[in-house]
Amino acid sequence: MNDKELYFNLDSSPEHPIFTKDGKTIYDFRFFKKSARNIPQSYFKIKDLIMILEKEEELNPRNIDQVIKKFTHKYDDWESVCSAIEDRILQANLITIYENLIQYQLSYFKVDDQSNQEEILNIFIRINFGGTKLNMSEIVFSYFKTNWREADSKFTGLIQNINKDGSNFNIDSTFLIKTLMTLIKKDCSFKLSLLDEEFVNQVKENWKKIESAFSNSYDALNSIFIFNNTTLLSNISIIPIIYAFYYNKLKLDNREEIKKYIYISLLKNTWASKPEDIVSVIIKLIDKNGFFNSDAILIIIVGKNYKINEDDLTTIRAKKNQRLLLNLMYYHHNYLIPKRSKSQQLDIDHIFPKSHCKKYFTEDPSEYNNIINYCYLTSEKNREEKQTCPPKQYFSSNNKSPETYLKHSIPEDSLFEYNVGGFDKEFANKFRGFKEKRKDLIIKKVNNELFKKGK
């Protein structure tokens, strides 16, 4: 837009609307190139109108003629403008511009050819905070690009590297800038006071180190079977890990520390409230201790009793939370591999079939639609089961094996024989007994995985 200027058609009015494919236009504003010739007489530069009108204490029908004379003295082409427009329309439009731009103090700034990019961005920020706010990251990212030509390509390359091999952690510039502010300024919040040339320069100078911290962090996530945003329920939860790698207070072989911290903080829904404050607490603790200690962190952000318990199983309802817990349950059974063919994708499936449970729990579907009755099956195996159940042939007494029951955390004495065709009065009791035993198995199994002795 540097080669164009904004004009207003002083002859436009509700009486003479302009109809286009986009609808009706009452007041006609247009951009014309500075080099343009033969601009219609009724169009006048907005900035020239403002220069005269902003000096008036008031503008109304009583003094409008005096103001119009000022335009005549200031601009040689003003008389030709006046000759092309009815007096009443010209007067009404000047008063309208005055009321909307001057009297009501609409924010505007004059940007000339001598204004540098930083000044323009600061003007943009000031205007933005006086009206409809844009995403803060867009403002900060614009500042980055103003002071660092390669910012766009560097940010894009980092995001692509994290999402390589089909991963999708759904990160964007907002997350990157929050992380950068945490690394450099040790503050996870968006504060314009943190945004200065020194901040940008430190990011530029330490970019290789920043890339390495990001790469190590997401490699660590992959090593604990968190491959994308399906199980990484909060992007901000990984910022303390990136911070620890950046300041050499965590190593890739500390996998068990990372696993305990990530799984428990996510399953306990720690990040649902004031996540930036939680990040601040954690990084201060890392600095104080000199290393990344998951137990110390979890005591602070969750509480002393941070093991997975029955209440956690009850509150896990969303599918993403369910997958996170199932990952722990199947951690060592060769199920959790990043790349699977379509037929080998993991489905969340019912152990006691949903279709059969509906007959006995008509008022409360949560009796059977919960993590205690869920397991992982490959898509291929799930399709086979849907053709043969109820009953579940995969878990039936005809197919009992210690390996199968161990893999799926199923009590060994589970009773899968029940009357398929008719009403089985014992079914509800059998199912509730199964749930109690499996609940205890799940809690024991996931805590054993998270709290390994000697780790």
C-alpha angles and dihedrals in degrees: 000000000000091000095050137072131204118246132187123214103231089194094060116107143146086269093060108035120177116232119209137159087271093056138260121340118198100176113038118216120173141172118232127185115253088237093050118126130199095031107176112266095239093062117092132179113263092217091055091050091051094049090063100034097048090065093061120095089207140354125206140137090281097062103021093102091057091051092049089055089057089059089052091055093045103043125043094205095052095095092056088051091052093048091058096052135061111251095236093051092047092049093046092050094049090051091048092052091046093050095047102038104027112021095042091043098233107191114254135152133198113235115190133186091266094059112109123222094258092054091049092050091049089051089050091052092050092050092045093054090051094055140011107352120230123211106292091226089061090058094046093044090052088054090051092052091047092057100031120040094196095051094100095050093042093051092045092048092050093051091048091050092052092049094047123133093029097303117143116193091163094230122161141175091284091061093043093052092047089052093047091051089051093050098044105025098024089230123111097194127094105250121161088210087070092054111094141123091266090059092050092046092052090051090050094047094047099038095117090051090047092051090050092051091051093046093049092047096053092042086055090052090052090050090058093047099259102130104161146349090295087084103014092082095180124032091199090063090074095054093087089052091051088047092052092049091047092055094040093247095124134044132202092247089063088084095137091055091052093045094052093047097046099042097044097043091050097043090048089054089234095156097058094093130045096340094175090059090051091052089051092052092048097049091049089052091049090051092047095048095038093227143050108273112178095193093053091046095048093048088057100043101032107019138250093295098058100144117116110268143176093275090058091054090050094052095046101100107130115089093237091057090046092054091050092055093042088054089061092046092053096035096125103029102089091250100110105074121143100228120049133164115246093260090050097052112125117251125193104235139177118253094201099042117256091222091059097040090057089069093060104032103044096149101044118038089176087076089077104013096077141096093265090065095041132095139167118259127168114251090248094052091044091056090051091051094050088057094051107035149129098078102046102240091189091063100027124122088255090063101038116146130159090231093054094047093045093049093052096038092241121159110250094231095051112143113224096164109103138142107275100183102042141026115298107202090193094053097090092050092046091050095047091048089051091050094052092051095043092047089058091046092051094049092048094046098049094044091049087053094048099040104044114171114250093018 
